[in-house]
């Protein structure tokens, strides 16, 4: 079973999902009492922000070079 969603927290705290998002991320223009209430409701419901898995490192040089004699846009020296 998954944990509570932003919608669940918003309903319990009687605010919008945008307000929940701002409160949990520390962004937006929210009063401190609203921010605190949303965080308390989220904690009471057992909300824990899920972290995205780490992205794999970019593979440099993974593309094959163009075939000999191909037009690559390089104009040469001078």
C-alpha positions as a Markdown table, in Angstrom:
| # | Residue | x | y | z |
|---|---|---|---|---|
| 1 | Unk | 0.0 | 0.0 | 0.0 |
| 2 | Unk | 1.3 | 3.4 | -0.9 |
| 3 | Unk | 1.4 | 6.4 | 1.5 |
| 4 | Unk | -0.8 | 9.5 | 1.4 |
| 5 | Unk | -0.9 | 11.7 | -1.7 |
| 6 | Unk | -0.8 | 15.4 | -1.8 |
| 7 | Unk | -4.5 | 15.3 | -2.4 |
| 8 | Unk | -5.0 | 13.4 | 0.9 |
| 9 | Unk | -2.9 | 15.9 | 2.8 |
| 10 | Unk | -4.7 | 18.8 | 1.2 |
| 11 | Unk | -8.1 | 17.5 | 2.1 |
| 12 | Unk | -7.1 | 16.8 | 5.7 |
| 13 | Unk | -5.4 | 20.2 | 6.1 |
| 14 | Unk | -8.3 | 22.0 | 4.2 |
| 15 | Unk | -6.0 | 23.6 | 1.7 |
| 16 | Unk | -5.2 | 23.2 | -2.0 |
| 17 | Unk | -2.7 | 20.7 | -3.4 |
| 18 | Unk | -0.6 | 23.6 | -4.6 |
| 19 | Unk | -0.4 | 24.9 | -1.0 |
| 20 | Unk | 0.7 | 21.4 | 0.2 |
| 21 | Unk | 3.4 | 21.3 | -2.5 |
| 22 | Unk | 4.7 | 24.7 | -1.5 |
| 23 | Unk | 4.6 | 23.9 | 2.2 |
| 24 | Unk | 6.5 | 20.6 | 1.8 |
| 25 | Unk | 9.0 | 22.1 | -0.7 |
| 26 | Unk | 9.6 | 25.3 | 1.3 |
| 27 | Unk | 8.6 | 27.5 | -1.7 |
| 28 | Unk | 5.8 | 30.0 | -2.4 |
| 29 | Unk | 4.2 | 32.7 | -0.3 |
| 30 | Unk | 2.7 | 30.9 | 2.7 |
| 31 | Unk | 2.2 | 32.0 | 6.2 |
| 32 | Unk | 4.3 | 30.2 | 8.7 |
| 33 | Unk | 1.1 | 28.9 | 10.5 |
| 34 | Unk | -0.2 | 27.4 | 7.2 |
| 35 | Unk | 3.2 | 25.8 | 6.4 |
| 36 | Unk | 3.5 | 24.4 | 9.9 |
| 37 | Unk | -0.1 | 23.0 | 9.8 |
| 38 | Unk | 0.4 | 21.3 | 6.4 |
| 39 | Unk | 3.7 | 19.7 | 7.6 |
| 40 | Unk | 2.0 | 18.5 | 10.8 |
| 41 | Unk | -0.9 | 17.0 | 8.9 |
| 42 | Unk | 1.6 | 15.3 | 6.4 |
| 43 | Unk | 3.6 | 13.8 | 9.3 |
| 44 | Unk | 0.4 | 12.6 | 11.0 |
| 45 | Unk | -0.7 | 10.9 | 7.8 |
| 46 | Unk | 2.8 | 9.3 | 7.5 |
| 47 | Unk | 3.8 | 11.2 | 4.4 |
| 48 | Unk | 7.4 | 10.9 | 3.4 |
| 49 | Unk | 8.5 | 12.5 | 0.1 |
| 50 | Unk | 9.6 | 9.9 | -2.4 |
| 51 | Unk | 12.9 | 10.6 | -4.0 |
| 52 | Unk | 13.4 | 9.9 | -7.6 |
| 53 | Unk | 16.0 | 7.2 | -8.3 |
| 54 | Unk | 19.4 | 8.6 | -9.3 |
| 55 | Unk | 19.8 | 9.2 | -13.0 |
| 56 | Unk | 22.4 | 7.3 | -14.9 |
| 57 | Unk | 25.5 | 9.2 | -15.9 |
| 58 | Unk | 25.5 | 10.6 | -19.4 |
| 59 | Unk | 27.4 | 8.4 | -21.8 |
| 60 | Unk | 29.9 | 10.5 | -23.6 |
| 61 | Unk | 31.0 | 9.3 | -27.0 |
| 62 | Unk | 28.2 | 6.7 | -27.3 |
| 63 | Unk | 27.3 | 7.8 | -30.8 |
| 64 | Unk | 29.2 | 6.4 | -33.7 |
| 65 | Unk | 31.3 | 8.8 | -35.7 |
| 66 | Unk | 30.1 | 9.7 | -39.2 |
| 67 | Unk | 31.3 | 7.5 | -42.0 |
| 68 | Unk | 34.3 | 8.8 | -43.9 |
| 69 | Unk | 33.4 | 11.4 | -46.5 |
| 70 | Unk | 30.1 | 12.3 | -44.9 |
| 71 | Unk | 29.0 | 15.9 | -44.9 |
| 72 | Unk | 29.3 | 17.0 | -41.3 |
| 73 | Unk | 29.1 | 20.7 | -41.5 |
| 74 | Unk | 32.8 | 21.1 | -40.8 |
| 75 | Unk | 34.3 | 23.6 | -43.3 |
| 76 | Unk | 37.9 | 22.9 | -42.7 |
| 77 | Unk | 40.7 | 25.3 | -41.8 |
| 78 | Unk | 40.4 | 28.9 | -42.9 |
